Amino acid sequence: MARIVLMSGSLRHHSVNGAALATIRSILDRRDSEFHTSEIRVADLPHYNEDLDVGPGPAAVSAARELLIASDAAIVSTPSYNGAMTGTLKNALDWLSRPWKASSLSGKPVALLTASPGTYGGADAQPDTRRVLERCGAVLIEHPRVAIGSADFLVGREGTITEPLVVAELESLVDATIAAIARGRRRVPVAV
Ligand SMILES: Cc1cc2nc3c(=O)[nH]c(=O)nc-3n(C[C@H](O)[C@H](O)[C@H](O)COP(=O)(O)O)c2cc1C
């Protein structure tokens, strides 16, 4: 059983990034092998406060850390907010990067995508997001950039994306994630 954590940078009910992750979840559900997907909801995490980050920390934080540590990989989808990941996603990554030298993301294979109603699919958020994920100890899964543009036109009634070219891109990203898991990238303690 491979455990994959999905994390969206958007809090919106009709989020296109949420729709992209719902599509990935349905792709994984259709695969022969056994995959278990779960979600870290960034909205559940309080604003980062080092005063609260003692011991196990707030319940939602320790639950998110444990989920990520127990997972084999994560897939992160975020909108671009003014050329970077959303503040709520950055907040979640800050929580997950702690305690110091014990980041829940250390050695974790992470696939990244962005989605936006704009033409460029939030691609301008990717360099910063990659840099921060790597700073947190994550191992970015190698794959051609996935940035879903005009995404609001691609979401169907089921809340997933059905446009064949985009679904194929997401299938390919899922394949890369599964390959990364199969390569047995193990957690390596990294000082962050
Ligand atoms: C504060 C803010 C900044 C934004 N900046 C960008 C941007 O730089 N590039 C872009 O493509 N879209 C930008 N958008 C539009 C978002 O891509 C759009 O709201 C998108 O639907 C958010 O993703 P979601 O549907 O997953 O919530 C911005 C939206 C907000 C609220």
The ligand as a MOL file (V3000), in Angstrom:
LIG
                    3D

  0  0  0     0  0            999 V3000
M  V30 BEGIN CTAB
M  V30 COUNTS 31 33 0 0 0
M  V30 BEGIN ATOM
M  V30 1 C -4.6220 37.6880 -3.7900 0
M  V30 2 C -4.7290 37.0230 -5.1440 0
M  V30 3 C -3.6630 37.0820 -6.0020 0
M  V30 4 C -3.7320 36.4470 -7.2500 0
M  V30 5 N -2.6420 36.4680 -8.0800 0
M  V30 6 C -2.6700 35.7280 -9.2110 0
M  V30 7 C -1.5040 35.6190 -10.0210 0
M  V30 8 O -0.4750 36.1960 -9.7430 0
M  V30 9 N -1.5660 34.8280 -11.1240 0
M  V30 10 C -2.7110 34.1520 -11.4650 0
M  V30 11 O -2.7190 33.4220 -12.4480 0
M  V30 12 N -3.8350 34.2480 -10.7250 0
M  V30 13 C -3.8390 35.0310 -9.6090 0
M  V30 14 N -4.9600 35.1100 -8.8360 0
M  V30 15 C -6.1980 34.4520 -9.2830 0
M  V30 16 C -6.2270 33.0190 -8.8120 0
M  V30 17 O -5.4490 32.2350 -9.6830 0
M  V30 18 C -7.6690 32.5270 -8.8170 0
M  V30 19 O -8.3940 33.1640 -7.8130 0
M  V30 20 C -7.7260 31.0230 -8.6650 0
M  V30 21 O -9.0280 30.6140 -8.9230 0
M  V30 22 C -7.2840 30.5760 -7.3350 0
M  V30 23 O -7.1720 29.1690 -7.3540 0
M  V30 24 P -8.3240 28.2530 -6.7330 0
M  V30 25 O -9.4450 28.2240 -7.7440 0
M  V30 26 O -7.6750 26.9230 -6.5870 0
M  V30 27 O -8.7710 28.8770 -5.4500 0
M  V30 28 C -4.9140 35.7620 -7.6200 0
M  V30 29 C -5.9960 35.7230 -6.7240 0
M  V30 30 C -5.9130 36.3400 -5.5010 0
M  V30 31 C -7.0890 36.2470 -4.5430 0
M  V30 END ATOM
M  V30 BEGIN BOND
M  V30 1 1 1 2
M  V30 2 1 2 3
M  V30 3 2 2 30
M  V30 4 2 3 4
M  V30 5 1 4 5
M  V30 6 1 4 28
M  V30 7 2 5 6
M  V30 8 1 6 7
M  V30 9 1 6 13
M  V30 10 2 7 8
M  V30 11 1 7 9
M  V30 12 1 9 10
M  V30 13 2 10 11
M  V30 14 1 10 12
M  V30 15 2 12 13
M  V30 16 1 13 14
M  V30 17 1 14 15
M  V30 18 1 14 28
M  V30 19 1 15 16
M  V30 20 1 16 17
M  V30 21 1 16 18
M  V30 22 1 18 19
M  V30 23 1 18 20
M  V30 24 1 20 21
M  V30 25 1 20 22
M  V30 26 1 22 23
M  V30 27 1 23 24
M  V30 28 2 24 25
M  V30 29 1 24 26
M  V30 30 1 24 27
M  V30 31 2 28 29
M  V30 32 1 29 30
M  V30 33 1 30 31
M  V30 END BOND
M  V30 END CTAB
M  END
